[in-house]
Amino acid sequence: MEWLPLGVEIYLILFFVAMLAGFIDSIAGGGGLITLPALLSVGIPPAQALATNKLQSIGGSFSASLYFIRQKAVDLKDQRWAILLTFIGAMFGAILIQHIEADILRSILPLLVIAIGLYFIFSPKVGESDRQQRLTTWPFAFVAGFCVGFYDGFFGPGAGSFFALAYVTLRGFNLTKSTAHAKVLNFTSNLASLLFFILGGKVVWSVGLVMLCGQVIGARSGARMVLTKGQTLIRPMLITVSFVMSCKLIYDNHSAEIHQWVAGFF
C-alpha cells in the first residue's frame, strides 16, 4: 500500500489512541470502535482502514494473549481445537466479505451486543466462579471457534465479547478465565483476517505499525488488570463497552434518520 503523507503529530495521536484501545480491548473488547473511526478521520479510505485496523489490533491481542499464557491463565494444549477452528472460520469470513455486502449483519449486530450487556446485568452471579460446562471440546470449538471466528473475519466489532460470553455460558469458565481465553481466540481470528488483507495489498504499514506499538503497551496493562482486579473490573467494563458499542453501531447505521429526527424535534 502506498504511504500516506501524514504528519508526525498524527502518528503520535494514533499511537495514543491505539494504546487506549488496547487497554480497553484486553479487558472487555470493543477497541476497534476507537481505532477504526480514528483511522477514517485522518483520511485513510475505508478498505485500507479496515485492513490497517487488523494490523494494529493484532499487536494488542498478541500482547494480552502472551501475558495470559505466561501467567498460566490459558492452557494452549486444551484450546488447540478451538484455536484451529477459529483460524479456519476467520479465514472463510475474510474471503466472503470481499464478495458480498455486510449490510444485514451490520443492522442486527447492535441488538446482539445489547443482548450481551443485558445478559451480564441480569445475571450478576454468572462468571463469579467456574461452573459445569455445557459443551465438550469439539462442539465448543465449532460454536465459539469457527462461528465467532467467521464473524470476526467477516465483520468484526464485538468479537472479543462474543468469545468471552461463549466461554462463560458454554464452557462454564469464570469471567476472568473467560476473558483470558477469549483474547487468545481473538488473536487467532485477527491473524487469519490480516493475512488476507495483506495479500490484497490493503494495509497502510507505516500507520499500522505505529499503532501496533501503542496497542502492545495498552493491552499489556489491561491484561495485568484482568488478573489482578478480576470480575470487579471486567463485568462493569464489559457492560459499558457493550452499550457504547451498540449506540455507536446504531448511529453508524441510522445517522441520517437520527439527524432528521433531531432537526424535526428542535
N, C-alpha and C positions, 0 to 999 in steps of 0.2 A: 504494500500500500504506500502511496506517495506521502511524503512527510508534509504535515500541515504547518503553516507559519504561525505558530502560537508563541506569545511572549513568555519570558521566564516567570512572570507573576502568575500567568495562567497555569503553568505547570505546578507552581507552589500551591495554588488554590486546589487544584485537582489532587495533589498529594495529600493534603489535609482532609479533603472530602473523602478520599478513599480510606484514610486512617479511621475516621469516624464511622464510615460504613462497615469497615472490617470489624470494629469493636461491637457494633450493634448486631451484625450478621452472625457473629460467632456465638452470640447469646440467644437470639430469638429469630434470626433470619430477616429477610426484607432489606438487606443492604443495597440491593440493586435499585430500589426506589429512590435512593440518594444519588448513586453514581451515574445511572443512566440519564436522568434529567441534566446532570452536570455536564456530561459529555455532549448532549444535544445542545446545551446552552452556549457552548464555545464554538459551535458551527460545524461539528462533525455530523455528516449525513447519517440517517437512521440505521442503514445496514452496517456501516462502519462502526457506529456507536454500539450496536448490539454485539458485534464481534470483539471490539476493544473492551467492552464491559466484561465479557467472558474471560479475557486475558487477565484483567486486573483482579477479578473476583477469585481466580484460581489461586492467587497469592494468599488471599485471606483464608480460603478453605483449606489449603495445604498447610499453612502455618498453624491453624487451630487443630487440624487433624493430627499433625505431627506431635503437638503438645499433648493431646489426649492419649495418643498411643504411647508416648514416652512415660506418661504418668500411669500407664496400665489401666486407663479407663475404658479402653477398647481392645478387644481380642480380635485381631485381624483374621486369624485362622477360623474362628467361629463365624465370621461375617463374610467369608470368601465368596459364597454363592450369591449373597445379596449384592456384593460389590461387582461381581461379574455381570449379573443381570441388570444392574443399574447402568453399567457401561454400555451394554448392548441396547437397552431401552433408550438411553440418551442419544446414542448413535442413530437409531432409527428416527427419533424425533427431530434431530438436527437435519437429517436428509429430507424428511417430509415437509418441514417448514419452508424449505426452499421452493416447493412446488404448489402449495395450497395456501389459502388465506386462513388466518387465525382469529377471524372476527367473532365466530361463535364462542370459542373458548374465552376470548377477551371479555365477552359480555357476561358469561356465567361465573368467571373467576372471582369477582368481588363477593358473590354470595358464598362461595366455598371458603374464602378467607374469613368472612364474618362468622361462618359456622365454627371455624376453629376457635376464634376468640370466645364465642358464646359457650362452646364446649368446656373450656377451661374456667370460665366464670361460674357456670352452674354445676361444675364437677370439682369442687375445691379439694377433694381428697385424692383425686386422680393424680398419679405421679409422685405421691409422697413417699411411697416405698414400692419395691418390686412386687408384682402380682403374678398370678398364674398366666402363662402365655396362651393365646387363643389360636395361633397358627404355628406350625412347626417350620423347620428351616426352609424347605423348598417352596411351600405356598407363600410364606412371608417374603422370600426372595423375589417371587414373581409380583406380588401385590405392591410391596413397598419399593422393591428394587427396579424391576422392569417398568411398571406402570408410572411411578413417580419420576423415574429416570427419563422415561419417554416424554413426560410432560415438561421436565426441565430442559431437555434438548429442543422441544418443540416451541415452548413459550417461556417458562422460567420463573416469573415472580412468585414468591412464597414457597418454592420447592423445599427449602430448608425446614419450614414449618410443617409441611406435609410429611416429610421424613420423620421429624420428631413425633408428630401425632401418631404415625404408624407404629413407632417403637413403643409408645405409651399404651396404645389400645390393643395392638396385635401381639406384641412380644411381652407385655407386662412390665417393661422397664420403668424405673423411677425417672423423674423428669431430668435430673442431672445426667444420668446414664444415657437417656434417650437423646439429649442434646449432643453429647459427645459422639454417639454412633451416627446420628443424623449428619454431622459435619463430614464424616468420612465418606458417606454416600454422596453428599453434596459435592465434595471434591471430585469424586469419580465421574459424576454427571457433567460437571464443569469441564473436566479434561476431555471427555468424549466429544462434547459440543465444540470446544475450542479447536480440536483437530480439524474438524470440517470447515470451520470458519477460516483457518489458516490455509487450507487447501483452496478455498475460494478467494484468497488474497484480500480479505476484507479488514484485516487487523491494522490499526494505526499503532505501530510498535513503539514509537517514542512516547506517546501518551500512555499507552497501556503499561509499559514497564515502569514509568514513574509512579503511576497509581498502584501498581502491584507492590512496590516497596512500601507505600503507605498502608496498604491492606495487610501486609505481613505484620507490621508493628501493631496496628489496631486489633487484629484478630488474636494475636498472642496475648494481649492484655485482656481481651474479652474472655478468651478460653480459660485463663487463670482465674478469673472471677467466677466462671461457671462452677469450677471445682471447689472454690473457697466459700462462695455465697450460696450455691445450690438453688433450691426451689424458691427461696425468698427473693431471689433476683430474677430467675428465669420466668416464673409464672406471670408477674405483673408486666414484664417487658414483652413477653410473648403476646399477651392480651392487647397491650398498647400497640405493638407493631402490627398485629392483625387488623385492628380497626383503622389505623392510619393508612395501612396498605390498601384496605378496602375503599376508603374515601378517595385516595389518590387514583385508584383504578376506575372508580365510578366517575370521577371528574374527567379523566382522560377519555372515557367512552362517551360522555354526555356533556362536554363542556359547552357546546353551542346551545343546547336546551337550557342548561343551568344559567348561562348568561342572559338568555332571553327571559327566563322566569324572573331573575333578579331585576332586570330592567323594567319588566312589567309590574313587579311588586312595588318598586320605588317610583 
